[in-house]
């Protein structure tokens, strides 16, 4: 199966998705925050915070798995994208690595469906088009070589990002 028909692009709130795992755009402390991180913790409930405390943080570019608790998703993959500092501090590589490590966790656990938010493009300030290019390139190349996850959903939260993803995959 080709990579393109295993990718969906939707405009939605990621906390509402009934998938094997949703990805959280977390920070290195893994103790919650605002943006999609805050929304995921609010919807999952306090048990998610308790499990995250046991993880002891996560480096930029890496990812960690927890259960989904009260979310409709079974699991949460907490991925830490880079803070945008102008593009000269390996931001592309670190963002690609956050996607790749999330995909590897989905593969190891044989998840069928995996949903990503647009990591780093909110509070972390990564330019949206560049981030979408990195995300699409990384996911496509992973799907070409791997059977799991079977489906990847890019969950956009604003019309502009949704249009960017649609244009880049047209
Ligand atoms: N569903 C889907 N996408 C969402 C949702 C939602 N419910 N809410 C926001 N987004 P951000 P970052 C989009 O700022 O840039 C936190 O405090 C949002 O529109 O959540 O990686 C963490 O703790 C944007 O496109 O994450 C970190 O400290 C995307 O999710 C820091 O922010 C990512 O925006 C991480 O910053």
Backbone and ligand atoms as CSV (ligand in chain L), in Angstrom:
chain,resi,resn,atom,element,x,y,z
A,1,UNK,N,N,0.851,-1.198,0.000
A,1,UNK,CA,C,0.000,0.000,0.000
A,1,UNK,C,C,0.889,1.251,0.000
A,2,UNK,N,N,0.588,2.220,-0.874
A,2,UNK,CA,C,1.391,3.428,-0.944
A,2,UNK,C,C,1.210,4.297,0.293
A,3,UNK,N,N,2.128,5.245,0.474
A,3,UNK,CA,C,2.070,6.088,1.671
A,3,UNK,C,C,0.903,7.076,1.609
A,4,UNK,N,N,0.619,7.590,0.411
A,4,UNK,CA,C,-0.361,8.677,0.330
A,4,UNK,C,C,-1.767,8.288,0.764
A,5,UNK,N,N,-2.188,7.061,0.421
A,5,UNK,CA,C,-3.545,6.680,0.851
A,5,UNK,C,C,-3.589,6.186,2.293
A,6,UNK,N,N,-2.482,6.268,2.982
A,6,UNK,CA,C,-2.486,5.977,4.426
A,6,UNK,C,C,-2.385,7.264,5.241
A,7,UNK,N,N,-2.500,8.414,4.585
A,7,UNK,CA,C,-2.423,9.710,5.281
A,7,UNK,C,C,-3.749,10.438,5.139
A,8,UNK,N,N,-4.297,10.905,6.269
A,8,UNK,CA,C,-5.513,11.731,6.264
A,8,UNK,C,C,-5.165,13.099,6.831
A,9,UNK,N,N,-5.818,14.120,6.308
A,9,UNK,CA,C,-5.630,15.476,6.835
A,9,UNK,C,C,-7.009,15.981,7.243
A,10,UNK,N,N,-7.164,16.305,8.510
A,10,UNK,CA,C,-8.485,16.741,8.971
A,10,UNK,C,C,-8.361,18.009,9.809
A,11,UNK,N,N,-9.494,18.703,9.932
A,11,UNK,CA,C,-9.586,19.892,10.782
A,11,UNK,C,C,-10.402,19.447,11.996
A,12,UNK,N,N,-9.783,19.349,13.153
A,12,UNK,CA,C,-10.495,18.789,14.309
A,12,UNK,C,C,-9.756,19.078,15.604
A,13,UNK,N,N,-10.450,18.749,16.695
A,13,UNK,CA,C,-9.857,18.774,18.030
A,13,UNK,C,C,-9.319,17.369,18.290
A,14,UNK,N,N,-8.017,17.245,18.471
A,14,UNK,CA,C,-7.380,15.925,18.570
A,14,UNK,C,C,-7.874,15.128,19.782
A,15,UNK,N,N,-8.372,15.827,20.801
A,15,UNK,CA,C,-8.820,15.121,22.011
A,15,UNK,C,C,-10.117,14.337,21.774
A,16,UNK,N,N,-10.766,14.558,20.643
A,16,UNK,CA,C,-12.036,13.865,20.358
A,16,UNK,C,C,-11.842,12.606,19.519
A,17,UNK,N,N,-10.614,12.304,19.110
A,17,UNK,CA,C,-10.419,11.224,18.140
A,17,UNK,C,C,-10.313,9.851,18.785
A,18,UNK,N,N,-11.056,8.919,18.199
A,18,UNK,CA,C,-11.041,7.531,18.654
A,18,UNK,C,C,-10.018,6.768,17.801
A,19,UNK,N,N,-8.771,6.828,18.227
A,19,UNK,CA,C,-7.682,6.195,17.473
A,19,UNK,C,C,-6.828,5.395,18.460
A,20,UNK,N,N,-5.871,4.640,17.962
A,20,UNK,CA,C,-5.008,3.896,18.890
A,20,UNK,C,C,-4.176,4.871,19.719
A,21,UNK,N,N,-3.606,5.885,19.069
A,21,UNK,CA,C,-2.828,6.865,19.833
A,21,UNK,C,C,-2.912,8.244,19.211
A,22,UNK,N,N,-2.995,9.236,20.099
A,22,UNK,CA,C,-2.822,10.621,19.654
A,22,UNK,C,C,-1.445,11.067,20.150
A,23,UNK,N,N,-0.835,11.964,19.400
A,23,UNK,CA,C,0.456,12.520,19.802
A,23,UNK,C,C,0.195,13.847,20.498
A,24,UNK,N,N,0.923,14.064,21.585
A,24,UNK,CA,C,0.863,15.325,22.309
A,24,UNK,C,C,2.096,16.146,21.954
A,25,UNK,N,N,1.915,17.439,21.709
A,25,UNK,CA,C,3.056,18.345,21.514
A,25,UNK,C,C,3.469,18.832,22.892
A,26,UNK,N,N,4.362,18.075,23.522
A,26,UNK,CA,C,4.720,18.309,24.926
A,26,UNK,C,C,5.980,19.168,25.037
A,27,UNK,N,N,6.440,19.343,26.274
A,27,UNK,CA,C,7.749,19.979,26.493
A,27,UNK,C,C,8.620,18.999,27.278
A,28,UNK,N,N,9.877,19.349,27.485
A,28,UNK,CA,C,10.839,18.381,28.034
A,28,UNK,C,C,10.495,17.921,29.452
A,29,UNK,N,N,9.698,18.706,30.160
A,29,UNK,CA,C,9.347,18.286,31.527
A,29,UNK,C,C,8.220,17.255,31.555
A,30,UNK,N,N,7.428,17.207,30.511
A,30,UNK,CA,C,6.271,16.296,30.403
A,30,UNK,C,C,5.265,16.497,31.536
A,31,UNK,N,N,5.154,17.717,32.011
A,31,UNK,CA,C,4.232,17.939,33.131
A,31,UNK,C,C,3.059,18.821,32.734
A,32,UNK,N,N,2.715,18.781,31.461
A,32,UNK,CA,C,1.572,19.562,30.990
A,32,UNK,C,C,1.979,20.961,30.597
A,33,UNK,N,N,0.989,21.744,30.160
A,33,UNK,CA,C,1.253,23.096,29.686
A,33,UNK,C,C,-0.029,23.639,29.098
A,34,UNK,N,N,0.101,24.556,28.145
A,34,UNK,CA,C,-1.115,25.061,27.505
A,34,UNK,C,C,-1.235,24.420,26.119
A,35,UNK,N,N,-1.950,25.065,25.210
A,35,UNK,CA,C,-2.089,24.528,23.852
A,35,UNK,C,C,-2.678,23.129,23.847
A,36,UNK,N,N,-2.220,22.313,22.909
A,36,UNK,CA,C,-2.782,20.970,22.766
A,36,UNK,C,C,-2.431,20.108,23.990
A,37,UNK,N,N,-1.297,20.364,24.596
A,37,UNK,CA,C,-0.877,19.659,25.813
A,37,UNK,C,C,-1.909,19.859,26.935
A,38,UNK,N,N,-2.304,21.103,27.143
A,38,UNK,CA,C,-3.307,21.416,28.164
A,38,UNK,C,C,-4.640,20.756,27.850
A,39,UNK,N,N,-5.026,20.778,26.578
A,39,UNK,CA,C,-6.309,20.187,26.166
A,39,UNK,C,C,-6.293,18.674,26.381
A,40,UNK,N,N,-5.158,18.031,26.071
A,40,UNK,CA,C,-5.059,16.575,26.235
A,40,UNK,C,C,-5.102,16.205,27.721
A,41,UNK,N,N,-4.371,16.928,28.553
A,41,UNK,CA,C,-4.407,16.632,29.993
A,41,UNK,C,C,-5.798,16.879,30.574
A,42,UNK,N,N,-6.450,17.938,30.143
A,42,UNK,CA,C,-7.791,18.235,30.660
A,42,UNK,C,C,-8.770,17.126,30.287
A,43,UNK,N,N,-8.665,16.617,29.067
A,43,UNK,CA,C,-9.608,15.591,28.614
A,43,UNK,C,C,-9.259,14.211,29.171
A,44,UNK,N,N,-7.974,13.939,29.380
A,44,UNK,CA,C,-7.559,12.609,29.854
A,44,UNK,C,C,-7.806,12.451,31.349
A,45,UNK,N,N,-7.720,13.568,32.090
A,45,UNK,CA,C,-7.919,13.501,33.538
A,45,UNK,C,C,-6.606,13.391,34.292
A,46,UNK,N,N,-6.674,13.503,35.634
A,46,UNK,CA,C,-5.463,13.587,36.467
A,46,UNK,C,C,-4.558,12.353,36.435
A,47,UNK,N,N,-5.095,11.208,36.055
A,47,UNK,CA,C,-4.235,10.010,36.003
A,47,UNK,C,C,-3.134,10.162,34.965
A,48,UNK,N,N,-3.405,10.911,33.906
A,48,UNK,CA,C,-2.372,11.125,32.888
A,48,UNK,C,C,-1.194,11.887,33.496
A,49,UNK,N,N,-1.515,12.905,34.271
A,49,UNK,CA,C,-0.461,13.695,34.922
A,49,UNK,C,C,0.361,12.805,35.865
A,50,UNK,N,N,-0.308,11.932,36.598
A,50,UNK,CA,C,0.384,11.026,37.523
A,50,UNK,C,C,1.357,10.124,36.761
A,51,UNK,N,N,0.920,9.581,35.632
A,51,UNK,CA,C,1.813,8.708,34.851
A,51,UNK,C,C,2.978,9.519,34.259
A,52,UNK,N,N,2.685,10.722,33.796
A,52,UNK,CA,C,3.744,11.569,33.208
A,52,UNK,C,C,4.832,11.905,34.227
A,53,UNK,N,N,4.422,12.123,35.478
A,53,UNK,CA,C,5.404,12.446,36.531
A,53,UNK,C,C,6.439,11.338,36.687
A,54,UNK,N,N,6.010,10.088,36.457
A,54,UNK,CA,C,6.914,8.941,36.626
A,54,UNK,C,C,7.943,8.844,35.500
A,55,UNK,N,N,7.704,9.542,34.399
A,55,UNK,CA,C,8.581,9.400,33.231
A,55,UNK,C,C,9.882,10.185,33.365
A,56,UNK,N,N,9.884,11.208,34.193
A,56,UNK,CA,C,11.119,11.963,34.418
A,56,UNK,C,C,11.562,12.820,33.248
A,57,UNK,N,N,10.614,13.267,32.434
A,57,UNK,CA,C,10.960,14.170,31.340
A,57,UNK,C,C,11.324,13.446,30.056
A,58,UNK,N,N,11.611,14.230,29.035
A,58,UNK,CA,C,11.874,13.684,27.694
A,58,UNK,C,C,12.677,14.727,26.925
A,59,UNK,N,N,13.755,14.282,26.269
A,59,UNK,CA,C,14.590,15.240,25.521
A,59,UNK,C,C,13.878,15.737,24.267
A,60,UNK,N,N,14.253,16.898,23.806
A,60,UNK,CA,C,13.738,17.425,22.541
A,60,UNK,C,C,14.052,16.437,21.416
A,61,UNK,N,N,13.033,16.145,20.610
A,61,UNK,CA,C,13.210,15.193,19.503
A,61,UNK,C,C,12.839,13.765,19.876
A,62,UNK,N,N,12.587,13.520,21.160
A,62,UNK,CA,C,12.216,12.166,21.596
A,62,UNK,C,C,10.720,12.086,21.907
A,63,UNK,N,N,10.266,10.877,22.277
A,63,UNK,CA,C,8.845,10.657,22.536
A,63,UNK,C,C,8.660,9.573,23.586
A,64,UNK,N,N,7.574,9.656,24.341
A,64,UNK,CA,C,7.258,8.677,25.402
A,64,UNK,C,C,5.784,8.288,25.309
A,65,UNK,N,N,5.510,7.032,25.693
A,65,UNK,CA,C,4.147,6.501,25.595
A,65,UNK,C,C,3.466,6.443,26.963
A,66,UNK,N,N,2.203,6.873,27.014
A,66,UNK,CA,C,1.374,6.656,28.213
A,66,UNK,C,C,0.016,6.142,27.770
A,67,UNK,N,N,-0.779,5.748,28.749
A,67,UNK,CA,C,-2.168,5.388,28.451
A,67,UNK,C,C,-2.984,6.654,28.168
A,68,UNK,N,N,-4.194,6.463,27.668
A,68,UNK,CA,C,-5.039,7.613,27.308
A,68,UNK,C,C,-6.083,7.977,28.346
A,69,UNK,N,N,-6.268,7.107,29.347
A,69,UNK,CA,C,-7.220,7.369,30.439
A,69,UNK,C,C,-8.595,7.775,29.902
A,70,UNK,N,N,-9.099,8.945,30.252
A,70,UNK,CA,C,-10.475,9.306,29.849
A,70,UNK,C,C,-10.615,9.759,28.397
A,71,UNK,N,N,-9.531,9.746,27.654
A,71,UNK,CA,C,-9.612,10.129,26.237
A,71,UNK,C,C,-10.244,8.989,25.430
A,72,UNK,N,N,-10.856,9.309,24.297
A,72,UNK,CA,C,-11.304,8.235,23.415
A,72,UNK,C,C,-10.126,7.490,22.770
A,73,UNK,N,N,-8.965,8.109,22.724
A,73,UNK,CA,C,-7.759,7.436,22.211
A,73,UNK,C,C,-7.222,6.497,23.286
A,74,UNK,N,N,-6.706,5.324,22.870
A,74,UNK,CA,C,-6.212,4.348,23.861
A,74,UNK,C,C,-4.905,4.801,24.506
A,75,UNK,N,N,-4.053,5.446,23.713
A,75,UNK,CA,C,-2.736,5.849,24.211
A,75,UNK,C,C,-2.410,7.284,23.803
A,76,UNK,N,N,-1.441,7.857,24.526
A,76,UNK,CA,C,-0.905,9.172,24.149
A,76,UNK,C,C,0.607,9.010,23.960
A,77,UNK,N,N,1.106,9.511,22.856
A,77,UNK,CA,C,2.551,9.576,22.641
A,77,UNK,C,C,2.958,11.029,22.847
A,78,UNK,N,N,3.770,11.267,23.859
A,78,UNK,CA,C,4.198,12.631,24.179
A,78,UNK,C,C,5.495,12.895,23.425
A,79,UNK,N,N,5.437,13.770,22.445
A,79,UNK,CA,C,6.607,14.078,21.628
A,79,UNK,C,C,7.035,15.513,21.915
A,80,UNK,N,N,8.333,15.730,21.970
A,80,UNK,CA,C,8.836,17.079,22.243
A,80,UNK,C,C,9.485,17.636,20.990
A,81,UNK,N,N,8.833,18.629,20.404
A,81,UNK,CA,C,9.385,19.311,19.251
A,81,UNK,C,C,10.301,20.441,19.700
A,82,UNK,N,N,11.073,21.002,18.762
A,82,UNK,CA,C,11.988,22.094,19.120
A,82,UNK,C,C,11.275,23.438,19.221
A,83,UNK,N,N,11.851,24.321,20.027
A,83,UNK,CA,C,11.446,25.730,20.014
A,83,UNK,C,C,12.131,26.345,18.800
A,84,UNK,N,N,11.389,27.105,17.990
A,84,UNK,CA,C,11.975,27.757,16.809
A,84,UNK,C,C,12.891,28.889,17.242
A,85,UNK,N,N,14.168,28.821,16.804
A,85,UNK,CA,C,15.118,29.879,17.172
A,85,UNK,C,C,15.764,30.464,15.917
A,86,UNK,N,N,15.024,30.433,14.810
A,86,UNK,CA,C,15.527,31.040,13.583
A,86,UNK,C,C,15.942,30.038,12.530
A,87,UNK,N,N,16.018,28.771,12.874
A,87,UNK,CA,C,16.291,27.738,11.879
A,87,UNK,C,C,17.735,27.291,11.787
A,88,UNK,N,N,18.586,27.828,12.619
A,88,UNK,CA,C,20.015,27.478,12.525
A,88,UNK,C,C,20.470,26.558,13.658
A,89,UNK,N,N,19.534,26.073,14.430
A,89,UNK,CA,C,19.893,25.223,15.573
A,89,UNK,C,C,19.254,23.837,15.445
A,90,UNK,N,N,19.369,23.283,14.237
A,90,UNK,CA,C,18.881,21.918,13.994
A,90,UNK,C,C,17.381,21.741,14.193
A,91,UNK,N,N,16.617,22.806,14.045
A,91,UNK,CA,C,15.179,22.676,14.268
A,91,UNK,C,C,14.540,21.643,13.343
A,92,UNK,N,N,14.935,21.635,12.050
A,92,UNK,CA,C,14.345,20.664,11.116
A,92,UNK,C,C,14.616,19.232,11.558
A,93,UNK,N,N,15.865,18.965,11.931
A,93,UNK,CA,C,16.238,17.602,12.346
A,93,UNK,C,C,15.498,17.211,13.624
A,94,UNK,N,N,15.411,18.157,14.559
A,94,UNK,CA,C,14.743,17.843,15.833
A,94,UNK,C,C,13.248,17.628,15.635
A,95,UNK,N,N,12.642,18.405,14.736
A,95,UNK,CA,C,11.212,18.209,14.469
A,95,UNK,C,C,10.986,16.863,13.777
A,96,UNK,N,N,11.823,16.552,12.793
A,96,UNK,CA,C,11.719,15.257,12.097
A,96,UNK,C,C,11.897,14.123,13.099
A,97,UNK,N,N,12.805,14.288,14.025
A,97,UNK,CA,C,13.061,13.265,15.022
A,97,UNK,C,C,11.865,13.077,15.970
A,98,UNK,N,N,11.176,14.148,16.321
A,98,UNK,CA,C,9.969,14.027,17.162
A,98,UNK,C,C,8.895,13.214,16.435
A,99,UNK,N,N,8.742,13.457,15.142
A,99,UNK,CA,C,7.778,12.664,14.350
A,99,UNK,C,C,8.247,11.211,14.233
A,100,UNK,N,N,9.516,11.035,13.903
A,100,UNK,CA,C,10.050,9.683,13.680
A,100,UNK,C,C,9.960,8.835,14.948
A,101,UNK,N,N,10.321,9.398,16.096
A,101,UNK,CA,C,10.261,8.630,17.342
A,101,UNK,C,C,8.830,8.300,17.744
A,102,UNK,N,N,7.874,9.166,17.411
A,102,UNK,CA,C,6.456,8.852,17.646
A,102,UNK,C,C,6.031,7.691,16.754
A,103,UNK,N,N,6.451,7.726,15.493
A,103,UNK,CA,C,6.117,6.650,14.554
A,103,UNK,C,C,6.724,5.324,15.002
A,104,UNK,N,N,7.945,5.379,15.522
A,104,UNK,CA,C,8.597,4.155,15.997
A,104,UNK,C,C,7.832,3.535,17.169
A,105,UNK,N,N,7.327,4.365,18.075
A,105,UNK,CA,C,6.533,3.841,19.193
A,105,UNK,C,C,5.237,3.211,18.677
A,106,UNK,N,N,4.626,3.836,17.684
A,106,UNK,CA,C,3.399,3.281,17.096
A,106,UNK,C,C,3.698,1.952,16.414
A,107,UNK,N,N,4.838,1.880,15.760
A,107,UNK,CA,C,5.235,0.637,15.091
A,107,UNK,C,C,5.478,-0.472,16.120
A,108,UNK,N,N,6.268,-0.164,17.147
A,108,UNK,CA,C,6.593,-1.170,18.181
A,108,UNK,C,C,5.337,-1.729,18.832
A,109,UNK,N,N,4.328,-0.879,18.981
A,109,UNK,CA,C,3.089,-1.297,19.646
A,109,UNK,C,C,2.004,-1.717,18.660
A,110,UNK,N,N,2.371,-1.787,17.377
A,110,UNK,CA,C,1.459,-2.208,16.311
A,110,UNK,C,C,0.141,-1.426,16.334
A,111,UNK,N,N,0.258,-0.111,16.493
A,111,UNK,CA,C,-0.938,0.730,16.429
A,111,UNK,C,C,-1.387,0.851,14.977
A,112,UNK,N,N,-2.691,0.725,14.757
A,112,UNK,CA,C,-3.212,0.914,13.404
A,112,UNK,C,C,-3.298,2.390,13.067
A,113,UNK,N,N,-3.852,3.169,13.992
A,113,UNK,CA,C,-4.117,4.581,13.694
A,113,UNK,C,C,-3.382,5.489,14.658
A,114,UNK,N,N,-2.744,6.508,14.099
A,114,UNK,CA,C,-1.949,7.465,14.880
A,114,UNK,C,C,-2.286,8.872,14.405
A,115,UNK,N,N,-2.624,9.765,15.359
A,115,UNK,CA,C,-2.992,11.142,14.999
A,115,UNK,C,C,-1.976,12.133,15.556
A,116,UNK,N,N,-1.477,12.996,14.676
A,116,UNK,CA,C,-0.504,14.031,15.070
A,116,UNK,C,C,-1.143,15.412,15.097
A,117,UNK,N,N,-0.815,16.231,16.098
A,117,UNK,CA,C,-1.095,17.669,15.982
A,117,UNK,C,C,0.063,18.282,15.190
A,118,UNK,N,N,0.018,19.568,14.944
A,118,UNK,CA,C,1.101,20.213,14.191
A,118,UNK,C,C,2.166,20.650,15.203
A,119,UNK,N,N,3.004,19.691,15.535
A,119,UNK,CA,C,4.010,19.869,16.603
A,119,UNK,C,C,4.874,21.115,16.368
A,120,UNK,N,N,5.087,21.863,17.433
A,120,UNK,CA,C,5.966,23.049,17.473
A,120,UNK,C,C,5.413,24.306,16.805
A,121,UNK,N,N,4.251,24.208,16.138
A,121,UNK,CA,C,3.796,25.373,15.356
A,121,UNK,C,C,2.921,26.351,16.146
A,122,UNK,N,N,2.715,26.074,17.441
A,122,UNK,CA,C,1.942,26.991,18.276
A,122,UNK,C,C,2.888,27.808,19.123
A,123,UNK,N,N,2.905,27.500,20.407
A,123,UNK,CA,C,3.728,28.242,21.368
A,123,UNK,C,C,5.218,28.174,21.001
A,124,UNK,N,N,5.679,27.085,20.420
A,124,UNK,CA,C,7.097,26.944,20.071
A,124,UNK,C,C,7.498,27.704,18.805
A,125,UNK,N,N,6.521,28.280,18.088
A,125,UNK,CA,C,6.812,29.285,17.057
A,125,UNK,C,C,7.404,28.822,15.743
A,126,UNK,N,N,7.340,27.547,15.455
A,126,UNK,CA,C,7.916,27.026,14.200
A,126,UNK,C,C,7.055,27.496,13.027
A,127,UNK,N,N,7.650,28.020,11.951
A,127,UNK,CA,C,6.842,28.463,10.803
A,127,UNK,C,C,6.018,27.291,10.249
A,128,UNK,N,N,4.733,27.574,9.993
A,128,UNK,CA,C,3.787,26.498,9.688
A,128,UNK,C,C,4.100,25.723,8.411
A,129,UNK,N,N,4.487,26.432,7.354
A,129,UNK,CA,C,4.742,25.731,6.084
A,129,UNK,C,C,5.978,24.838,6.216
A,130,UNK,N,N,7.035,25.375,6.797
A,130,UNK,CA,C,8.259,24.566,6.963
A,130,UNK,C,C,7.971,23.353,7.828
A,131,UNK,N,N,7.201,23.536,8.890
A,131,UNK,CA,C,6.896,22.415,9.787
A,131,UNK,C,C,6.071,21.359,9.059
A,132,UNK,N,N,5.116,21.801,8.248
A,132,UNK,CA,C,4.280,20.843,7.508
A,132,UNK,C,C,5.127,20.050,6.519
A,133,UNK,N,N,6.090,20.707,5.883
A,133,UNK,CA,C,6.977,20.007,4.938
A,133,UNK,C,C,7.759,18.915,5.647
A,134,UNK,N,N,8.327,19.258,6.800
A,134,UNK,CA,C,9.105,18.280,7.577
A,134,UNK,C,C,8.202,17.125,8.009
A,135,UNK,N,N,7.007,17.461,8.503
A,135,UNK,CA,C,6.084,16.429,9.013
A,135,UNK,C,C,5.685,15.475,7.893
A,136,UNK,N,N,5.294,16.017,6.751
A,136,UNK,CA,C,4.840,15.165,5.635
A,136,UNK,C,C,5.978,14.302,5.096
A,137,UNK,N,N,7.143,14.907,4.947
A,137,UNK,CA,C,8.298,14.168,4.429
A,137,UNK,C,C,8.653,13.002,5.368
A,138,UNK,N,N,8.683,13.277,6.652
A,138,UNK,CA,C,9.086,12.259,7.630
A,138,UNK,C,C,8.068,11.125,7.690
A,139,UNK,N,N,6.793,11.483,7.721
A,139,UNK,CA,C,5.749,10.452,7.819
A,139,UNK,C,C,5.697,9.623,6.541
A,140,UNK,N,N,5.756,10.274,5.378
A,140,UNK,CA,C,5.701,9.516,4.112
A,140,UNK,C,C,6.851,8.536,4.023
A,141,UNK,N,N,8.042,8.986,4.359
A,141,UNK,CA,C,9.189,8.097,4.207
A,141,UNK,C,C,9.096,6.937,5.200
A,142,UNK,N,N,8.538,7.171,6.378
A,142,UNK,CA,C,8.373,6.077,7.350
A,142,UNK,C,C,7.328,5.075,6.854
A,143,UNK,N,N,6.220,5.563,6.351
A,143,UNK,CA,C,5.142,4.663,5.906
A,143,UNK,C,C,5.574,3.820,4.708
A,144,UNK,N,N,6.453,4.384,3.881
A,144,UNK,CA,C,6.937,3.608,2.733
A,144,UNK,C,C,7.719,2.370,3.171
A,145,UNK,N,N,8.316,2.437,4.352
A,145,UNK,CA,C,9.166,1.331,4.803
A,145,UNK,C,C,8.526,0.458,5.871
A,146,UNK,N,N,7.369,0.856,6.397
A,146,UNK,CA,C,6.795,0.149,7.540
A,146,UNK,C,C,5.298,-0.092,7.367
A,147,UNK,N,N,4.829,-1.202,7.922
A,147,UNK,CA,C,3.402,-1.540,7.853
A,147,UNK,C,C,2.597,-0.829,8.946
A,148,UNK,N,N,3.228,-0.634,10.121
A,148,UNK,CA,C,2.568,0.065,11.234
A,148,UNK,C,C,3.254,1.383,11.489
A,149,UNK,N,N,2.479,2.426,11.807
A,149,UNK,CA,C,1.028,2.500,11.861
A,149,UNK,C,C,0.418,2.397,10.464
A,150,UNK,N,N,-0.786,1.808,10.387
A,150,UNK,CA,C,-1.396,1.661,9.069
A,150,UNK,C,C,-1.922,2.992,8.544
A,151,UNK,N,N,-2.399,3.824,9.482
A,151,UNK,CA,C,-2.974,5.116,9.062
A,151,UNK,C,C,-2.429,6.245,9.933
A,152,UNK,N,N,-2.037,7.347,9.305
A,152,UNK,CA,C,-1.595,8.540,10.044
A,152,UNK,C,C,-2.541,9.693,9.724
A,153,UNK,N,N,-3.006,10.339,10.775
A,153,UNK,CA,C,-3.931,11.470,10.608
A,153,UNK,C,C,-3.223,12.740,11.063
A,154,UNK,N,N,-3.142,13.728,10.173
A,154,UNK,CA,C,-2.636,15.048,10.560
A,154,UNK,C,C,-3.839,15.872,10.990
A,155,UNK,N,N,-3.853,16.242,12.258
A,155,UNK,CA,C,-5.000,16.971,12.802
A,155,UNK,C,C,-4.666,18.457,12.860
A,156,UNK,N,N,-5.293,19.218,11.970
A,156,UNK,CA,C,-5.079,20.671,11.950
A,156,UNK,C,C,-6.141,21.323,12.827
A,157,UNK,N,N,-5.761,22.427,13.449
A,157,UNK,CA,C,-6.659,23.075,14.402
A,157,UNK,C,C,-7.106,24.442,13.898
A,158,UNK,N,N,-6.537,24.866,12.781
A,158,UNK,CA,C,-6.947,26.152,12.192
A,158,UNK,C,C,-6.973,25.999,10.677
A,159,UNK,N,N,-7.804,26.845,10.046
A,159,UNK,CA,C,-8.012,26.747,8.592
A,159,UNK,C,C,-6.721,26.930,7.818
A,160,UNK,N,N,-5.855,27.846,8.296
A,160,UNK,CA,C,-4.619,28.126,7.565
A,160,UNK,C,C,-3.752,26.867,7.481
A,161,UNK,N,N,-3.583,26.181,8.600
A,161,UNK,CA,C,-2.755,24.973,8.605
A,161,UNK,C,C,-3.390,23.882,7.752
A,162,UNK,N,N,-4.705,23.765,7.852
A,162,UNK,CA,C,-5.417,22.768,7.049
A,162,UNK,C,C,-5.151,23.024,5.562
A,163,UNK,N,N,-5.230,24.281,5.125
A,163,UNK,CA,C,-4.971,24.629,3.719
A,163,UNK,C,C,-3.531,24.325,3.324
A,164,UNK,N,N,-2.608,24.583,4.227
A,164,UNK,CA,C,-1.189,24.305,3.940
A,164,UNK,C,C,-0.991,22.811,3.688
A,165,UNK,N,N,-1.534,21.979,4.543
A,165,UNK,CA,C,-1.385,20.523,4.373
A,165,UNK,C,C,-2.071,20.060,3.092
A,166,UNK,N,N,-3.248,20.610,2.805
A,166,UNK,CA,C,-3.971,20.217,1.588
A,166,UNK,C,C,-3.150,20.592,0.356
A,167,UNK,N,N,-2.574,21.799,0.373
A,167,UNK,CA,C,-1.794,22.260,-0.775
A,167,UNK,C,C,-0.540,21.399,-0.967
A,168,UNK,N,N,0.108,21.038,0.123
A,168,UNK,CA,C,1.344,20.258,0.029
A,168,UNK,C,C,1.109,18.805,-0.385
A,169,UNK,N,N,-0.143,18.350,-0.290
A,169,UNK,CA,C,-0.424,16.956,-0.666
A,169,UNK,C,C,-1.281,16.862,-1.917
A,170,UNK,N,N,-1.558,18.015,-2.534
A,170,UNK,CA,C,-2.460,18.028,-3.700
A,170,UNK,C,C,-1.802,17.323,-4.906
L,1,LIG,N1,N,-6.415,19.704,18.878
L,1,LIG,C1,C,-5.546,19.764,17.829
L,1,LIG,N2,N,-4.596,20.708,17.710
L,1,LIG,C2,C,-4.525,21.654,18.679
L,1,LIG,C3,C,-5.384,21.663,19.809
L,1,LIG,C4,C,-6.364,20.633,19.884
L,1,LIG,N3,N,-7.213,20.544,20.900
L,1,LIG,N4,N,-5.050,22.734,20.575
L,1,LIG,C5,C,-4.020,23.373,19.966
L,1,LIG,N5,N,-3.712,22.726,18.815
L,1,LIG,P1,P,0.993,24.050,20.787
L,1,LIG,P2,P,3.901,23.604,20.504
L,1,LIG,C6,C,-2.678,23.026,17.806
L,1,LIG,O1,O,1.200,25.462,21.180
L,1,LIG,O2,O,4.014,24.732,19.562
L,1,LIG,C7,C,2.599,23.688,25.525
L,1,LIG,O3,O,2.504,24.571,26.614
L,1,LIG,C8,C,-2.172,24.443,17.702
L,1,LIG,O4,O,-3.076,25.232,16.968
L,1,LIG,O5,O,-0.018,23.246,21.532
L,1,LIG,O6,O,4.569,22.304,20.144
L,1,LIG,C9,C,3.520,22.520,25.810
L,1,LIG,O7,O,3.479,22.140,27.172
L,1,LIG,C10,C,-0.861,24.215,16.955
L,1,LIG,O8,O,-1.106,24.084,15.556
L,1,LIG,O9,O,2.384,23.189,20.874
L,1,LIG,C11,C,4.849,23.064,25.419
L,1,LIG,O10,O,5.428,23.824,26.460
L,1,LIG,C12,C,-0.386,22.853,17.461
L,1,LIG,O11,O,-1.518,22.274,18.128
L,1,LIG,C13,C,4.545,23.960,24.246
L,1,LIG,O12,O,3.188,24.358,24.428
L,1,LIG,C14,C,0.785,22.922,18.409
L,1,LIG,O13,O,0.653,24.058,19.237
L,1,LIG,C15,C,4.637,23.212,22.937
L,1,LIG,O14,O,4.459,24.116,21.883
